[in-house]
C-alpha cells in the first residue's frame, strides 16, 4: 500500500515513490534519498517546475516548521540541473 503525500510545488497528492523527501538539519535543507532521516519531512515532485515553484513560494520553512532562515541550497542547485534523474543528491 503506497503512502500518499502532497507536493510542495504543485500541491497535488501522489505516492511517496514519485516524490523527493527533504528534512531540515540545523536550519539546512537535506534531501533524504533513502527516506530514512529522522524528523519532519516534506515532499516535492522530482521535476524542475515543482522544485522551483516550492522554492519560489518559500514553502519549505513553513512545511518543516523551522521558519524563513532555512538554507535551501541543495534544492536550488537541483532545480537548475538539466537532468534530475541522473543527479545524485547530497553526495
C-alpha positions in Angstrom: 0.0 0.0 0.0 1.5 3.3 -1.1 1.7 6.3 1.2 0.2 9.5 -0.2 1.8 12.9 0.4 1.3 16.4 -1.0 3.9 18.1 -3.3 5.0 21.5 -2.0 5.3 22.7 -5.6 2.1 21.8 -7.5 0.0 21.0 -4.4 -1.2 17.7 -5.9 -1.1 14.4 -4.0 1.0 11.5 -5.1 2.7 8.4 -3.8 5.9 8.9 -1.9 7.6 6.7 -4.5 7.2 9.5 -7.0 8.2 12.3 -4.6 11.5 13.6 -3.3 11.7 13.9 0.6 13.7 16.5 2.4 14.3 17.3 6.1 15.8 20.2 8.0 19.0 19.5 9.8 20.4 22.5 11.7 18.5 25.0 9.5 19.8 23.4 6.3 17.6 21.5 3.9 18.9 18.0 3.3 17.5 15.8 0.6 16.6 12.4 2.0 17.1 9.9 -0.8 16.7 6.8 1.4 13.7 8.3 3.2 15.2 7.3 6.5 16.4 10.5 8.1 14.7 11.4 11.4 12.4 14.4 11.7 9.6 16.1 9.9 9.8 15.6 6.2 8.3 17.5 3.3 7.9 16.3 -0.3 8.2 17.6 -3.8 7.9 16.0 -7.3 11.3 15.2 -9.0 10.9 17.9 -11.7 12.3 21.3 -12.1 8.9 23.0 -12.2 7.7 21.7 -8.8 11.1 22.3 -7.1 11.3 25.8 -8.5 7.7 26.6 -7.5 8.2 25.3 -4.0 11.3 27.5 -3.6 9.6 30.5 -5.0 6.7 30.1 -2.6 9.2 29.7 0.3 7.1 26.6 1.3 10.0 24.6 2.9 10.5 26.6 6.0 6.7 26.5 6.8 6.3 22.9 5.9 9.3 21.8 8.1 8.3 24.3 10.8 11.8 25.9 11.0 11.0 29.4 9.8 12.3 31.6 7.0 16.0 31.1 7.9 16.2 27.7 6.2 19.1 27.2 3.8 17.7 25.6 0.6 20.9 25.4 -1.5 20.6 21.7 -2.1 17.2 22.1 -3.8 18.2 25.4 -5.6 21.1 23.6 -7.2 18.9 20.6 -8.1 16.3 22.9 -9.7 19.0 24.2 -12.1 20.1 20.7 -13.0 19.3 19.7 -16.6 18.7 16.0 -15.8 17.1 15.3 -12.4 17.1 11.6 -12.9 20.8 11.3 -13.2 21.7 13.8 -10.5 22.9 12.4 -7.2 21.8 14.5 -4.3 23.9 15.2 -1.2 26.9 13.3 -2.3 
